[in-house]
């Protein structure tokens, strides 16, 4: 009987962990344009980028990989600022970073450099990542595709059979 309850507990724990990772990733997609933003302002004349499945996978993997670092940086900056509101931090807008206290600037710059490396390690140029982030704000089809990809990537993988 103990083994069944252990199995249930592990399965339940995995499901809970998977759900929390999923919601964290969705929050990251939403917050990338809020708390920490990797994108620049959209140019009204620029046509909407066409995003293929490979780019969607790369984007979702990058978002999942950068989420823990984003949370850590956000919490560290929050501690430094105290009860004050944390301003929007846009990685490629030096004015948004320069307005922070010196220690918070260092944290933001380190996060932005780390995020850029994660994006590139996942097969995207930083500019592509930014364009996808901007496109997500207005494209419900793309938003659904990224959402489904994040779900798929966070599903526990069955053990490989030998």
PyMOL commands that set and color helices and strands:
alter all, ss='L'
color gray80, all
select helices_A, chain A and resi 2-31+53-81+94-98+102-121+126-136+140-154
alter helices_A, ss='H'
color red, helices_A
select strands_A, chain A and resi 36-37+89-90
alter strands_A, ss='S'
color yellow, strands_A
deselect
rebuild
show_as cartoon
